[in-house]
């Protein structure tokens, strides 16, 4: 079974970017330390989690906002070492773009299906809050891997959106490193 | 120094109650498991954390909404074994109430000051999202002790509010139990 995982760094108050994020300011205001566990503050345990995530990911699904904001920063190989990325959008861009990206105009469920077919025995990674929020109520998200960072952003892009009813999770892993609390959850119902 | 601590159970998506919380439904819809670490699912570690919190608290500050919603449930001794509770309100109630409560009509800073004077060497506990959200930008909150519960509520009362700028935290303790991830943070700036 191909797992669909949303793997994101989140401030304690629930944001994946700070306010005013843009192509020039991709992490948003005040969010400089949100990804420290990946960079300056990374310990061997942090690096092992990152490496495991990268090696285990066979395809990525992202929203158009993430693509537009980060495509330049990520370069030719996209966010995940050349793994195919499916971008959910209303309309494919006309300008050229790295070949790692495929544009999907018939919705998140279609993008996740295509990504699962591509990923095979590896996982599908959902990049960005929007695709996770769309996929979760459809029952298309299997795991949430949240890296809780000791920071309050007070605004920006929230990881989670409103739901019609509560969703029960099962915490299946917890790793404590200085820069983050890495919590992996299985979506139960 | 008297520490001011906000000690709350929170769903992974940041809520301290589910939607439609009221006197009859104090935890809100879908939030039945939000306090399981205190009750049915409590381990010795959970109980030790609770007991430590209770024994270390010398006074409580809460908002009027928490008071109105929970006063009956808590009974004569209030939420914390008879510890004095300062209730921030615009107008003190005219009906009788347990003597553990004092009503403060000149704002959260005044309530926290009175609570610190009462607490002495013990801590002041902030009960409820509202008083924490008011006290944090005033520099009056020293610690956040958040019990992250494996649950998405998708609505209800958010623990954190918007902020004018990011707040850096330092994680000073992390305890993993089956029903919650207990994370204690010092407010740095």
Interface residues (C-beta under 8 A of the other chain):
Chain A: X11 X12 X13 X14 X18 X29 X30 X31 X33 X136 X144 X146 X148 X150 X151 X152 X153 X154 X155 X158 X159 X160 X161 X162 X163 X164 X165 X166 X167 X168 X169 X170 X171 X174 X176 X178 X181 X183 X185
Chain B: X11 X12 X13 X14 X18 X29 X30 X31 X33 X136 X144 X146 X148 X150 X151 X152 X153 X154 X155 X158 X159 X160 X161 X162 X163 X164 X165 X166 X167 X168 X169 X170 X171 X174 X176 X178 X181 X183 X185
